[in-house]
Amino acid sequence: MRQLKDVLRLKLESHHSHQRIAEMLGLSKGAVTKYVKLAAAAGLSSWSQIQDMDETALHNRLLATPVRSSDFVTPDYAKLHQELGRKGMTLMLLWQEHAEQHPGQAIHSYSQFCENYRRFAKKLKRSMRQVHRAGEKLFIDYAGPTVALADGSRAHIFVSALGVSGYTFAYATAHETMADWLGSTAQALRFYGGVTELIVPDNPKAMIADPDRHEPRATDTVLEFARHYGTSVLPARPRRPQDKAKVESAVQVVERWILMRLRHHKFDSVEAVNEAITELLAQLNNKPFQKLPGCRASVFAQIDAPALRALPLQTWELAVFKTVKVHIDSHITFEGHHYSVPHALVGVTLEVRVTQRIVEVLHRATRVASHVRCTHQGQYTTVPEHLSKAHQAHLQWTPERLIHWGQDIGVATGALVKRMLESRPHPEHGYRACLALLSLSKRYGKPRLEAACVIALELGTSTSRHVKDILLNGRDLVAASTTPEWVSPAHTNVRGPAYYH
């Protein structure tokens, strides 16, 4: 094609023979003859008509296949492309509906219909050629650019997009912690008015505990979020942005159509940023597509919205999970506060689910206790029913047994154990303190512990920590003072009682 224009220039401007042109350009004489005849057939008889044309335009003028008129009814392939996003939709069904809509008219066979659609799909953007199903996937990510706030901090922009319609949601948060990720996702589901089958994030450390390429594992809180909404979290492969190309495109659109319009605004808080985003978000979703009919909002209403699952009645609340072990006093400890559980679970490792208001204790995913969360460290939240059902394995730990153990060490130790049990709201609340006290005999010996308990009883204390301090300081080793009262010695300067007679 590069030599096509040279052939016509040498012929029409320089008037060389076909043989001469073939020798100069290294072509066959037949090829030169063919191009000259094609130019004549196209009405190009002078070089002035050709010299301003580029090679592509000249090639199309001489060699393009003429478009023949067709009697076949051409379907709207852009609309068909959107219809394929519906769950269960096939090209066969669309072809049958096309035939039913045009009875008695010429339509393409099914194979030609599919071929024509594939040619159309290849002309679309790469991201649009991915196969998505209505209500199947919600893609989420955070945008790179942030929005400056008046206090010097920056607001981070969360973005989500649905698979078929690309219906976009944006939300500003103060950080990108797990609470921000899940809270923003909950806001997105409320914005869409339903739940998708899958939620596809990247591999943020805040959400994904193990970003394995084949079997990624989300954190327990993320899994609990998914169970609440009846969905699943499927992270994209590490360093594979094409797995979530939909939200990558949505992030780019949000950066260009929303964040760039906010670059000159001054915001005092994250809430102010969200108010500004809400106004621009409606404009973005109602912006018409370039190559497809409708817009994001219209396609969402027609295809994605009917396929979404219903939202749960209860609003999701962030929960933190922790593994704990039940102590002999039938309590577990979270953030320094003690919560009771049934006696039968003493010594068993349990899982605690903690929200902003509630502490739930789980045994093999079954709730065995629930308490109102309390932030007072060192105190107890006890359900009486938990303490009244004694288990056989727990019978060995009784107040009498602990007092008897203390009396084996010494009278003062037994008395201090009794005081520690009586000073608690319930005797079992003092079990740990008594065990801590009695265990000091293993390190310091029984005589020293008895001496330290004597001093503790004199001081009026009832905590094992004070006894431990006495032993550490060696105060129990200091002998008590036995010095007699001072008496003045006899000497001549003392007058005596007879002097006053």
C-alpha positions in Angstrom: 0.0 0.0 0.0 3.0 2.3 0.6 4.0 2.0 -3.1 0.5 2.5 -4.5 0.8 6.3 -4.4 4.3 6.1 -5.9 3.0 4.1 -8.9 0.3 6.6 -9.7 2.7 9.6 -9.2 5.3 8.1 -11.7 2.5 7.3 -14.2 0.3 10.4 -14.0 2.9 13.1 -13.2 6.1 11.7 -14.8 4.4 9.7 -17.5 6.8 6.7 -17.3 5.9 3.4 -19.0 4.6 0.5 -17.0 7.9 -1.4 -17.5 10.0 1.5 -16.3 7.8 2.0 -13.2 8.0 -1.7 -12.4 11.8 -1.6 -12.6 12.0 1.5 -10.4 9.8 0.2 -7.6 10.6 -3.5 -7.8 7.1 -4.5 -8.7 5.8 -6.7 -11.5 4.5 -5.0 -14.6 1.1 -6.6 -14.1 0.8 -5.0 -10.6 1.5 -1.6 -12.1 -1.1 -2.2 -14.8 -3.7 -3.2 -12.2 -3.2 -0.1 -10.1 -3.4 2.3 -13.1 -6.6 0.6 -14.3 -8.2 0.9 -10.8 -7.3 4.6 -10.7 -8.9 5.1 -14.1 -12.0 3.2 -13.0 -12.3 5.4 -9.8 -12.1 8.6 -11.9 -8.6 9.5 -10.8 -7.0 10.7 -14.0 -4.6 13.4 -12.8 -2.0 13.6 -10.1 -3.6 16.7 -8.6 -6.5 14.6 -7.5 -4.3 12.1 -5.7 -1.4 14.0 -4.2 -3.4 15.3 -1.2 -4.9 11.9 -0.3 -3.2 9.7 2.3 -2.5 6.1 1.6 -5.5 4.8 3.6 -8.0 7.0 1.7 -6.4 6.1 -1.6 -6.6 2.4 -0.8 -10.2 2.7 0.2 -11.0 4.6 -3.0 -9.4 2.0 -5.2 -9.7 -1.3 -3.4 -12.6 -1.0 -0.9 -15.3 -3.6 -1.3 -18.5 -1.9 -2.4 -21.3 -2.0 0.1 -24.2 -3.9 -1.2 -27.7 -3.1 -0.2 -29.2 -5.8 2.1 -32.8 -6.9 2.5 -32.0 -8.4 5.9 -33.4 -6.7 9.0 -30.5 -5.5 11.1 -31.0 -5.8 14.9 -29.9 -3.2 17.4 -26.7 -4.9 18.6 -26.1 -2.3 21.3 -29.4 -3.1 22.9 -28.7 -6.8 22.5 -25.3 -6.3 24.3 -27.1 -4.9 27.3 -29.8 -7.6 27.3 -27.0 -10.2 27.5 -26.3 -8.9 31.0 -29.5 -10.4 32.3 -29.0 -13.6 34.2 -29.8 -16.6 32.0 -30.0 -14.6 28.8 -28.5 -16.2 25.6 -27.9 -15.2 22.0 -30.3 -18.0 20.9 -33.2 -16.4 22.8 -32.4 -13.0 21.5 -32.3 -14.3 17.9 -35.6 -16.0 18.4 -37.2 -12.8 19.8 -35.8 -10.9 16.8 -37.4 -13.3 14.4 -40.7 -13.1 16.2 -40.6 -9.3 16.0 -40.2 -9.3 12.2 -42.5 -12.0 10.8 -42.3 -12.4 7.1 -39.1 -10.4 6.8 -35.7 -11.6 5.9 -33.4 -12.1 9.0 -30.0 -13.5 9.3 -29.5 -17.2 10.3 -28.5 -17.8 13.9 -24.8 -18.4 13.0 -24.6 -15.1 11.0 -26.5 -13.3 13.8 -23.9 -14.5 16.3 -21.0 -13.5 14.0 -22.4 -10.0 13.5 -22.8 -9.5 17.2 -19.2 -10.6 17.9 -18.0 -8.1 15.3 -19.9 -5.4 17.1 -18.6 -6.4 20.6 -15.0 -6.2 19.3 -15.5 -2.5 18.6 -16.4 -1.8 22.2 -13.9 -1.0 24.9 -12.1 -3.9 26.4 -13.8 -3.4 29.8 -17.2 -3.6 28.1 -16.4 -7.0 26.6 -16.3 -8.7 30.0 -19.2 -10.9 30.7 -21.2 -9.8 33.7 -24.6 -11.0 35.0 -27.3 -8.8 36.5 -27.1 -8.6 40.3 -24.0 -10.9 40.4 -21.0 -8.7 41.4 -20.3 -5.5 43.2 -16.8 -4.2 42.6 -15.3 -2.0 45.3 -12.0 0.0 45.7 -10.6 3.3 47.0 -9.5 6.1 44.6 -5.9 7.2 44.7 -6.5 10.9 45.0 -7.8 12.3 48.3 -9.7 15.5 49.3 -8.0 18.0 51.6 -9.9 19.1 54.8 -9.6 22.3 56.7 -7.8 20.6 59.7 -5.0 19.4 57.5 -6.3 15.8 57.2 -7.5 14.2 54.0 -10.7 12.4 53.1 -10.4 9.1 51.3 -12.8 8.3 48.5 -14.5 4.8 48.4 -15.9 3.8 45.0 -18.2 0.9 44.0 -19.7 -0.2 40.7 -22.2 -2.9 39.6 -21.1 -5.4 36.9 -23.7 -4.8 34.2 -24.8 -1.2 34.5 -21.7 0.3 36.0 -24.0 2.2 38.4 -21.5 4.0 40.5 -21.4 5.0 44.2 -18.8 7.2 45.9 -18.4 7.8 49.6 -15.8 9.8 51.6 -14.2 8.3 54.8 -11.6 9.6 57.2 -9.3 6.5 56.8 -9.1 3.2 55.0 -9.4 0.9 57.9 -11.5 -2.3 58.0 -14.3 -0.3 59.6 -14.1 2.3 56.7 -14.1 -0.5 54.1 -17.1 -2.4 55.5 -19.0 0.7 56.6 -18.7 2.2 53.0 -19.8 -1.1 51.5 -22.8 -1.1 53.7 -23.6 2.4 52.6 -23.2 1.3 48.9 -25.7 -1.6 49.4 -28.1 0.8 50.9 -27.6 3.2 48.0 -28.4 0.3 45.5 -31.3 -0.9 47.5 -30.2 -4.5 47.4 -27.4 -7.1 47.7 -25.3 -8.7 45.0 -24.2 -12.4 45.0 -20.5 -11.4 45.2 -18.5 -8.5 46.5 -15.2 -8.1 44.7 -12.6 -6.0 46.5 -8.8 -5.6 46.0 -6.5 -7.3 48.5 -6.3 -4.6 51.2 -4.6 -5.7 54.5 -7.5 -4.3 56.4 -9.9 -6.9 54.9 -7.9 -9.8 53.6 -5.9 -11.9 56.1 -4.2 -14.1 53.5 -4.1 -12.7 49.9 -3.4 -16.1 48.4 -3.7 -16.2 44.6 -5.8 -19.4 44.6 -7.5 -19.4 48.0 -7.6 -15.9 49.5 -8.9 -15.7 53.1 -10.8 -12.7 54.5 -10.8 -11.7 58.1 -13.4 -13.0 60.5 -15.1 -9.6 60.7 -15.4 -9.5 56.9 -16.9 -13.0 56.8 -19.4 -12.0 59.5 -20.3 -9.0 57.3 -20.9 -11.3 54.4 -23.0 -13.6 56.4 -25.1 -10.7 57.6 -26.0 -9.6 54.1 -26.2 -13.2 52.6 -23.4 -12.6 50.1 -19.8 -13.6 49.6 -16.5 -11.7 49.4 -14.2 -12.8 46.5 -11.0 -10.8 46.4 -9.4 -10.1 43.1 -6.1 -11.8 42.3 -3.0 -10.0 43.6 -1.7 -7.5 41.0 -4.5 -8.3 38.6 -6.5 -5.1 38.2 -8.3 -6.7 35.2 -10.2 -8.8 37.7 -12.0 -5.7 38.8 -11.8 -3.6 35.7 -15.3 -2.3 36.3 -14.4 -0.5 39.4 -11.1 0.6 38.0 -13.0 2.4 35.2 -15.4 3.8 37.8 -12.6 5.1 39.9 -11.2 6.9 36.9 -14.6 8.4 36.1 -15.1 9.6 39.7 -11.6 11.2 39.7 -12.4 13.0 36.5 -16.0 14.0 36.9 -16.3 14.4 40.6 -12.9 15.0 42.3 -11.6 17.4 39.7 -14.7 19.5 40.2 -14.1 19.6 43.9 -10.4 20.6 43.7 -11.1 24.3 44.4 -13.6 23.7 47.2 -12.7 23.9 50.9 -14.3 21.3 53.2 -14.4 21.4 57.0 -15.3 17.7 57.5 -15.8 14.3 55.8 -19.6 14.9 56.0 -19.3 18.0 53.9 -17.3 16.1 51.2 -20.1 13.5 51.1 -22.7 16.2 50.6 -20.9 17.6 47.6 -20.3 14.1 46.2 -24.0 13.2 46.4 -25.0 16.1 44.1 -22.4 15.2 41.5 -23.0 11.5 41.7 -26.6 11.9 40.3 -25.2 13.7 37.3 -22.5 11.1 36.7 -25.0 8.2 36.7 -27.4 10.0 34.4 -24.7 10.9 31.8 -25.5 9.1 28.5 -23.3 6.3 27.2 -21.2 7.0 24.2 -21.7 3.7 22.3 -24.6 2.1 24.1 -28.2 3.3 24.6 -29.2 4.9 27.9 -27.1 5.7 30.9 -25.9 4.0 34.1 -29.1 4.9 36.0 -31.4 3.6 33.3 -29.6 0.3 32.8 -29.5 -0.2 36.5 -33.2 0.3 36.8 -33.9 -2.1 33.9 -31.4 -4.9 34.5 -29.4 -4.7 37.8 -32.0 -3.5 40.3 -34.6 -6.3 39.7 -31.9 -9.0 40.1 -30.6 -7.7 43.5 -31.3 -9.6 46.7 -33.3 -7.9 49.5 -31.4 -6.0 52.2 -31.6 -7.5 55.7 -34.0 -5.9 58.2 -31.3 -5.3 60.8 -28.6 -2.8 60.1 -25.1 -4.2 60.1 -22.8 -3.2 63.0 -19.1 -3.6 63.1 -18.0 -6.6 65.3 -14.6 -7.6 66.5 -13.7 -11.2 67.2 -11.3 -12.4 69.9 -10.4 -15.9 71.2 -10.6 -16.2 75.0 -10.4 -19.0 77.7 -12.9 -19.4 80.5 -11.2 -19.1 83.9 -12.1 -21.2 86.9 -14.5 -18.5 88.2 -16.7 -19.0 85.1 -15.7 -15.6 83.6 -13.9 -14.5 80.5 -12.0 -11.2 80.2 -12.2 -8.6 77.5 -10.4 -5.3 77.8 -10.0 -5.8 81.5 -13.6 -6.4 82.3 -14.9 -9.9 83.3 -18.1 -11.4 81.8 -19.7 -14.6 83.1 -20.4 -17.8 81.1 -22.0 -21.1 82.1 -20.0 -23.3 84.5 -19.8 -26.2 82.1 -17.4 -24.2 79.9 -14.7 -23.6 82.5 -11.3 -24.2 80.8 -12.8 -24.2 77.3 -11.5 -21.8 74.6 -14.3 -19.6 73.3 -14.8 -16.9 70.7 -16.0 -13.4 71.7 -17.9 -11.2 69.2 -17.9 -7.6 70.4 -19.8 -4.8 68.9 -20.1 -1.2 70.2 -22.8 -2.2 72.7 -22.9 -6.0 73.1 -20.4 -8.7 74.1 -21.4 -12.1 72.7 -19.6 -15.3 73.8 -19.7 -18.1 71.1 -18.9 -21.8 71.5 -18.7 -23.5 68.1 -20.5 -20.7 66.5 -23.4 -21.0 69.0 -24.0 -18.1 71.4 -23.7 -19.2 75.0 -23.8 -15.8 76.8 -24.5 -12.2 75.9 -23.8 -9.1 78.0 -24.0 -5.3 77.6 -20.5 -4.1 77.0 -18.8 -2.4 79.9 -15.6 -0.4 79.9 -14.9 -0.5 83.7 -11.7 -2.5 84.0 -11.4 -4.9 86.9 -15.1 -5.2 87.5 -17.5 -8.1 86.9 -20.7 -8.5 84.8 -22.3 -11.7 86.2 -25.5 -13.6 85.4 -26.6 -15.5 88.5 -27.9 -18.4 86.4 -24.3 -19.0 85.1 -23.0 -19.5 88.7 -25.9 -21.6 90.1 -25.4 -24.5 87.7 -22.2 -26.2 89.0 -20.4 -28.7 86.9 -18.8 -31.8 88.4 -15.3 -30.7 87.1 -15.8 -27.4 88.9 -16.9 -28.8 92.3 -13.2 -29.0 93.4 -13.0 -25.2 93.5 -15.1 -24.0 96.5 -14.6 -21.3 99.0 -14.1 -23.9 101.8 -11.4 -25.7 99.8 -9.5 -22.4 99.2 -9.7 -21.4 102.9 -8.5 -24.9 103.9 -5.6 -24.6 101.5 -4.6 -21.3 103.0 -4.9 -22.7 106.6 -2.5 -25.4 105.6 0.1 -22.7 105.0 -0.8 -20.7 108.2 -3.5 -19.2 110.2 -2.9 -15.7 108.8 -2.9 -17.0 105.2 -6.3 -18.7 105.8 -7.7 -15.6 107.4 -6.6 -13.5 104.4 -8.1 -15.9 101.9 -11.4 -15.8 103.8 -11.3 -11.9 103.8 -10.6 -11.9 100.1 -13.6 -14.1 99.4 -15.9 -12.2 101.6 -15.0 -8.8 100.2 -16.2 -9.8 96.7 -19.9 -9.5 95.4 -19.8 -13.2 95.0 -17.2 -15.6 96.4 -16.3 -16.9 92.9 -15.2 -13.4 92.0 -12.3 -13.9 94.4 -11.1 -17.3 93.1 -8.4 -15.8 90.8 -7.1 -13.5 93.6 -6.9 -16.4 96.1 -5.1 -18.7 93.6 -2.6 -15.9 92.9 -2.0 -15.5 96.6 -1.6 -19.2 97.3 0.7 -19.6 94.3 3.2 -17.2 96.0 4.2 -20.1 98.3 5.8 -21.9 95.4 8.2 -19.0 94.8 8.8 -17.6 98.3 8.0 -20.6 100.5 5.2 -21.1 103.0 6.9 -19.4 106.0 7.6 -16.1 104.1 4.0 -16.1 102.7 2.6 -16.6 106.2 4.7 -13.7 107.5 3.6 -11.5 104.6 -0.1 -12.3 105.3 0.3 -11.3 108.9 1.5 -7.9 107.8 -1.3 -7.7 105.2 -3.9 -8.4 107.9 -2.4 -5.6 110.0 -2.6 -3.2 107.1 -6.2 -4.2 106.3 -5.5 -5.1 102.7 -7.4 -7.9 100.7 -5.5 -8.1 97.5 -2.8 -10.5 96.5 -0.8 -7.8 94.8 -0.1 -6.1 98.1 1.1 -9.4 99.5 3.4 -9.9 96.5 4.8 -6.3 97.0 5.6 -7.2 100.7 7.5 -10.3 99.6 9.4 -8.4 96.8 10.4 -5.7 99.2 11.5 -8.3 101.9 9.4 -6.6 104.5 8.4 -9.9 105.9 12.1 -10.6 106.7 12.5 -7.6 109.0 12.3 -8.8 112.7 9.8 -7.1 114.9 11.3 -4.6 117.5 11.7 -6.0 121.0 13.7 -3.1 122.7 12.6 -2.6 126.4 11.4 0.8 127.7 14.3 3.1 128.6 15.1 3.5 132.4 17.4 6.2 133.7 20.6 4.8 135.4 21.2 5.6 139.2 23.7 8.4 139.9 24.3 11.2 142.5 22.5 13.9 140.5 19.2 12.1 141.0 17.5 13.5 144.2 15.0 10.8 144.7 11.5 10.9 146.3 13.0 11.5 149.8 14.2 14.9 148.8 10.6 16.3 148.6 9.6 15.3 152.1 
